[in-house]
Amino acid sequence: MFEFILPDLGEGGVEAEIRAWHVAVGERVKEHQSALEVETDKAVVDVPVPRAGIIRTLNHEVGDRVPVGSVLLTIATGEFEADSVPAPAAGAVVSPVRKSQGIVGVLPEAPSAGPPEGPVTEAPVVSGEKKAVPLRALPRVRALAKARGVALETLRGSGPDGRITEEDVLTAAGAEPSGDAGDSGRRVPLAGLRRRIAEHLLEAQRRTAFVTTMAETDVTRLWTLKARQRDELAGRGVKLTLLPFFMKATQHALAEFPRLNARVDEAAGEIELLAECHLGVAVDSREGLLVPVVRDVGTKSVVDLAIELQQLAEQAESRSLSREQLQGSTFTLTNFGSFGGSFATPVINYPNVAILGFGGVSEKPWVVEGEIVIRRILPLSLTFDHRVLDGAEATRFLVRVGQFLEDPGLLFIESV
């Protein structure tokens, strides 16, 4: 009897969460056939079995968090052992075999000489169809469909690779996918990417002495500049928003206040001031909050940044971002103003030491040269690690960002 343990998946983690089983007890498997799908801190990965034989036991349930080195399943490998294992029940259903995926995209795989081996979950053959259509849905989606009385085989998935999502099920059931009413009366598991986000946020709260300072700045001239250039760039396929200007203003201010572009080396008891400016930009995707990184912001123009942000947003929505695109930020921006927010206390994206949030631009009465006029005002919220710098320096940084945005000509004077 061969005991198959959870291997080190090369992600630096010590455990993984089981998302789906691709095999069942009594099923005959081939060497290197995919057995289950697990999610680590960095990726969703299919795990193949290293031996051929018949599955004897499955030692964990979907949703379990399993330490590296734990026994996942046992395989009867010899003829005598295989003969002693009962065949799977007729009509047994297991999860589909899918390509390995990162948190937001497909990971590279070796090319296959043919279709993936092993059973897949298929919908019953509908009258008039020639063959069954594979269903792609996570266990929690299947449970929701069962609770709502929705037949998964009647749905067309809107998720990546045709995967059926919770929104698809709720829409078919006549519920409102995005409202609280659709979630009332049931429990939603804290799993997958949502769990990773929760753990990362708690780590940031535990490991930083966080404080938030706020300000407002007049962006009327910037707003006019954006409006003047928007149509011309749209003709070139570029969507111009305020965010690229926010990034350039932040980059220039960080050059003057390097303690905010830093990380803490706790083991050495040192503050490492970083030479590069790689800005993480929080993106709200259907899978949860992602923070892709725009590298070397100081070498890119506003138009360059607009193009890259547009590409990153599309990749985040389609879950095609690479792992490298989500790592290595030196400072983070979050634009909650796009959802109607004003001020907030954003959580630091550890190991960064600060995060700058932008609220929604609104028209307000403002004093300009002794007169009250209507101007476009932008709220700013900066959360910083008080271990690294004091409130006075953080506030001066925030004011400097505001000055760059209030007079966008400064951005071009300061740019390389």
Residue pairs with C-beta under 8 A, 6 or more apart in sequence:
1 56
1 74
1 75
1 76
1 77
1 81
2 51
2 53
2 74
2 75
2 76
2 77
3 71
3 74
4 35
4 49
4 50
4 51
4 71
4 72
4 73
4 74
4 75
5 69
5 70
5 71
5 72
6 16
6 38
6 47
6 66
6 67
6 68
6 69
6 70
6 72
7 47
7 68
8 68
9 16
9 38
9 40
9 43
9 45
9 47
9 68
11 40
11 41
11 42
11 43
12 41
12 42
13 40
13 41
13 42
13 68
14 67
14 68
15 40
15 65
15 66
15 67
15 68
16 38
16 39
16 40
16 45
16 65
16 66
16 68
17 38
17 39
17 40
17 63
17 64
17 65
17 66
17 191
17 192
17 195
18 36
18 37
18 38
18 60
18 61
18 62
18 63
18 64
18 65
18 66
19 36
19 37
19 38
19 39
19 44
19 62
19 138
19 139
19 192
20 36
20 37
20 62
20 95
20 96
20 138
20 139
21 35
21 36
21 58
21 62
21 94
21 95
22 33
22 34
22 35
22 36
22 37
22 46
22 94
22 95
22 96
22 97
22 118
22 119
23 29
23 33
23 35
23 36
23 49
23 55
23 58
23 73
23 94
23 118
23 119
24 55
24 58
24 88
24 92
24 94
25 55
25 56
25 57
25 58
25 85
25 88
26 54
26 55
26 85
26 86
26 87
26 88
26 89
26 92
27 54
27 55
27 88
27 92
27 94
27 119
28 52
28 53
28 54
28 55
28 82
29 35
29 49
29 52
29 53
29 54
29 55
29 75
29 118
30 52
30 117
30 118
31 49
31 50
31 51
31 52
32 48
32 49
32 50
33 48
33 49
33 117
33 118
34 46
34 47
34 48
34 97
34 116
34 117
34 118
35 47
35 48
35 49
35 72
35 73
36 46
36 47
36 72
36 73
37 44
37 45
37 46
37 47
37 95
37 98
38 44
38 45
38 47
38 66
39 45
39 103
39 192
41 196
42 102
42 103
42 323
43 100
43 101
43 102
43 103
43 107
43 323
44 100
44 101
44 102
44 103
45 100
45 101
45 107
46 97
46 98
46 99
46 100
47 72
49 73
49 75
51 75
51 77
52 75
52 77
53 75
53 76
53 77
53 78
53 81
53 82
54 75
54 76
54 81
54 82
54 85
55 73
55 74
55 75
55 76
55 85
56 73
56 74
56 75
56 76
56 81
56 85
57 73
57 74
58 72
58 73
59 70
59 71
59 72
59 73
59 74
60 66
60 70
60 72
62 139
63 139
63 189
63 191
66 72
76 82
76 84
76 85
93 121
94 119
94 120
94 121
95 121
95 139
96 120
96 121
96 134
96 135
96 136
97 116
97 117
97 118
97 120
98 136
98 161
99 106
99 107
99 109
99 161
100 106
100 107
100 109
101 107
101 160
101 319
102 319
102 321
102 322
102 323
103 193
103 196
103 287
103 290
103 319
103 323
103 326
104 285
104 287
104 290
104 315
104 316
104 319
104 320
104 321
104 326
105 315
105 318
105 319
105 320
105 321
105 322
106 320
107 323
120 134
121 134
121 135
122 132
122 133
122 134
122 135
123 132
123 133
123 134
123 135
123 152
123 153
124 132
124 153
125 131
125 132
126 153
133 153
135 152
135 153
135 164
136 157
136 159
136 161
136 162
136 163
136 164
137 145
137 152
137 157
137 163
137 164
138 163
138 192
140 166
140 188
140 189
140 191
141 152
141 164
141 165
141 166
141 168
141 169
142 152
144 150
144 166
144 169
144 170
144 186
145 151
145 152
145 164
145 169
147 186
148 169
148 170
148 172
148 173
148 175
149 173
150 169
150 172
150 173
152 164
152 169
154 172
155 164
155 168
155 169
155 172
156 162
156 168
157 163
157 164
157 165
157 168
158 164
158 165
158 167
158 168
159 165
159 168
159 286
160 318
160 319
165 286
166 177
167 177
167 178
167 286
170 176
170 177
170 182
171 177
175 181
175 182
176 182
190 198
193 287
193 288
194 288
197 288
197 289
200 350
201 347
203 350
204 210
204 347
204 348
204 349
204 350
205 347
207 266
207 350
208 348
208 350
208 353
208 385
208 387
209 385
209 386
209 387
210 347
210 348
210 383
210 384
210 385
210 386
211 383
211 384
211 386
211 391
211 394
212 345
212 346
212 381
212 382
212 383
212 384
213 381
213 382
213 384
213 391
213 394
213 395
213 398
214 343
214 379
214 380
214 381
214 382
214 398
215 379
215 380
215 395
215 398
215 399
215 402
216 377
216 378
216 379
216 380
216 402
217 377
217 378
217 380
217 401
217 402
217 403
217 405
217 406
218 366
218 368
218 375
218 376
218 377
218 378
218 406
219 242
219 361
219 376
219 377
219 378
219 405
219 406
220 375
220 376
221 406
221 407
221 408
222 242
222 245
222 405
222 406
222 408
223 242
223 361
223 376
225 408
226 240
226 241
226 242
226 245
229 240
230 240
233 239
233 240
233 303
233 306
234 240
238 303
238 306
238 307
238 310
239 306
239 310
240 302
240 303
240 306
241 306
241 309
242 358
242 361
243 281
243 305
243 306
243 309
243 333
243 335
243 358
244 302
244 303
244 305
244 306
244 309
245 302
245 405
245 408
245 411
246 333
246 335
246 356
246 358
246 405
247 279
247 281
247 294
247 297
247 305
247 333
248 297
248 302
248 305
248 404
248 411
248 415
249 401
249 404
249 405
249 411
250 279
250 297
250 331
250 333
250 356
250 401
251 277
251 279
251 297
251 298
252 400
252 404
252 410
252 411
252 414
252 415
253 397
253 400
253 401
253 404
254 260
254 261
254 277
254 331
254 397
255 277
255 298
256 397
256 400
257 393
257 396
257 397
257 400
258 273
258 274
259 271
259 273
259 353
259 388
259 389
259 393
260 331
260 353
260 354
260 384
260 388
260 389
260 394
260 397
261 273
261 274
261 277
261 330
261 331
262 271
262 272
262 273
262 274
262 330
262 353
262 388
263 271
263 272
263 274
263 330
263 351
263 352
263 353
264 270
264 271
264 272
264 351
264 353
264 385
264 387
264 388
265 271
265 272
271 388
274 330
276 295
276 296
276 330
277 296
277 297
277 298
277 330
277 331
278 293
278 294
278 295
278 296
278 297
278 328
278 329
278 330
278 331
279 293
279 294
279 297
279 329
279 330
279 331
279 332
279 333
280 291
280 292
280 293
280 294
280 329
280 331
280 332
280 333
280 349
280 352
281 291
281 292
281 293
281 294
281 309
281 312
281 332
281 333
281 334
281 335
282 289
282 290
282 291
282 332
282 333
282 334
282 335
282 349
283 289
283 290
283 291
283 292
283 312
283 313
283 316
284 339
285 316
285 317
285 319
286 317
287 319
290 316
290 321
290 326
291 326
291 329
291 332
291 349
292 312
292 315
292 316
292 321
292 325
292 326
293 325
293 326
293 327
293 328
293 329
294 300
294 305
294 308
294 309
294 312
295 328
297 305
298 416
299 416
300 308
301 415
302 411
312 321
312 325
315 321
315 325
329 349
329 352
330 352
331 352
331 354
331 355
331 356
332 346
332 348
332 349
332 352
332 354
332 355
332 356
333 355
333 356
333 357
333 358
334 344
334 346
334 355
334 356
334 357
334 358
335 357
335 358
336 344
336 346
336 357
336 358
336 359
337 358
337 359
337 360
337 361
337 378
337 379
338 360
340 360
341 359
341 360
342 359
342 360
342 362
342 379
343 357
343 359
343 379
343 381
344 357
344 359
344 381
345 381
345 383
346 355
346 356
346 357
346 381
346 383
347 355
347 383
348 354
348 355
348 383
348 384
348 385
349 355
353 384
353 385
353 388
353 389
354 382
354 383
354 384
354 385
354 394
355 382
355 383
356 380
356 381
356 382
356 398
356 401
357 380
357 381
357 382
357 383
358 378
358 379
358 380
358 381
359 378
359 379
359 380
359 381
360 379
361 376
361 377
361 378
362 376
362 377
363 374
363 375
363 376
363 377
364 374
364 375
364 377
365 372
365 373
365 374
365 375
366 372
366 373
366 374
366 375
366 377
367 373
368 375
378 402
378 405
380 398
380 401
380 402
382 394
382 397
382 398
384 394
403 410
404 410
404 411
404 414
